[in-house]
């Protein structure tokens, strides 16, 4: 070999040694390092300069092996034999280095030791990978034990199947895993589920689905059926044919039972177990489809609203009220046929679907049957409870829709209630026209609110001592171009139903604040207020206090002028948050008045708990107190109570001077009614503020 070729070969050998994956070191016969490659320095952390002239055993010894372990290595080398084994050394930073070590002695021609070559292969990643594998296997084993799944393994060509102990336990077989046939599984499947299970297995085995999953029922040895979830995967041969099918089986009976209960709960009333409104509507829709296919078979929808149910709740307690509703439900079920449906639609409202009627008279007869059933006494916890119902009846025709049927039955029920309650009514043309009027008014009201087409009028609140106007109540009025003056009792509930009451209320509030600021300035009134009615729905607006503050601020109205008249319905829900909101209103200078006082169930508790400035005595007591001694005692008690609590009493519905005299006699401060003035437009308020009304006959 020529000298140039020899040098080139040497360079290639050096480059190869420098770049191999193993750490290589060369030591003299005394074990002192004379050469290390790049991988050696990377692996140990020592530089080449730090390694030169030092023994590897000195640099890398970890103390993890006994001294005779190293002595054995030296013995083998001195004998001219190579040594290979596992070693844990220490890097420069002290971390451990697990690796394989191959040590080879280089001998002279005479057999003398000239050098030692050591090759180290890092095992850190390999050991970590094995550790991860062990942990993964442990996690799988623990997860399998925790999941409590049964396992199955089906060798398809031999039709041999293995079922684990847990698999057998799910169906009550008292033995450890056994070998059998696939038929041993399929023979236990519920007949209604077997066909679908076979389809899913075939789909996966024929490569039409990536994995197998099925929920089906298996027969337990006690004769019951258990719901299970099976999951599996096929292993295939070179021709892609399935040769093995393995998977798990999980008992999901409890989950299925819970789902069934949830499904039932979603479609049924929790108290009476009757179908709820959603399921009732679905059944009405199905009945309509049948009528369209066969108009001869008609049906009817009945709406039942219990009369006097609130009195039972208030007088005997909600527990008795609940028992009564259950009793009503059971009686209603006895009044209909098996194909019919009884449903609870709301608090004390029930719906009935009567199928396959030959005439409307049959529906009316069923309603009369229900009336008789309800008229019999209910005996509940020692109480004899009597109840009646208002029943609306709507009969189907080929053009009916679900919404029309429900609206017709509801309208018919309200006809009964408007006539004094108790009884039944089959929807007629007049009732339908009234409903259509309500619909038209609703559309017009929506437009009226959008363009601010409603008028705000004001009724004075007068001092019963001086006859001077102390304040005003702002009221919304609506003059329809076609229907004329629509009474508040008609359009206010309609506005609530349509979700317009918030906008209507804020519209009245803004205008009342603006007008009041003008009147205070024009008439130099120091003691003056303007009250605005607030609905329960409006009060639930989370930004209500901000909107009130904005109405005051934009109008320039000083604190203490704006008052809000609240009914007891706002106190029914969220009493603690109501208290907080009332205090916020008080803090920004808003006066609070409890309207229709004396007619609610918990008026006294409201006065004690809530920061109310004044109360309005309901007109029913004022109009009756001059002839009814009981009403007079009630008025006297209310006035005394408000005075004791530092509040002001305002009597509503004052119409005669005799009433004024009696109210003054019991100490009532203020009055409001037609004796002084009907509600007037804003242009007439200045005249009222200049007047002093007579308060004595």
Protein Blocks (a to p, Z undefined) as FASTA:
>chain_A
ZZklmmmmmmmmmmmmmmmmbdcddddfkopafbdcfklmmmnopafklmgopafklmmo
golacfklmmmmmmmmmnopacddddddddfkopacdddddddddddfkopafbdcdddd
dfklmmmmmmmmmmmmmmmmmmmmmnopacddddfklopacddfklmmmnopacdddddd
fklmmmmpcfklmmmmmmmmmmmmnopafbdcdddddddfkopacdddddddddddfkop
afbdcdddddfklmmmmmmmmmmmmmpcfklopacfklmmmmmmmmmmmmmmmmmlgcdd
dddddehklmmmmmnojklmmmmmmmmmmmmmmmpcfklccddfblmlccdddehifbfk
lmmmmmmmmmmmmmpccdeehiacddddddddddddfkbcfklmmmmmmmmmmmmmmnng
aidddddfklmmmmmmmmmmmmmmmmmmmnopaccdddddddfklopafbdcdddddddf
klopadfklmmmmmmmnopmmmmmmmmmmmmmmmmmmmmmmnopabdcddddddfklmmp
mklmmmmmmmmmmnopaehkaccdddfklmmgokllmmmmmmmmmmnopacddehihjam
klmmmmmmpccfbdcddfklmmmmmmmmklmmmmmmmmmmmmmnopacddehiabfklmm
mmmmnopabdcdjkloccddfklmmmmmmpccdfbZZ
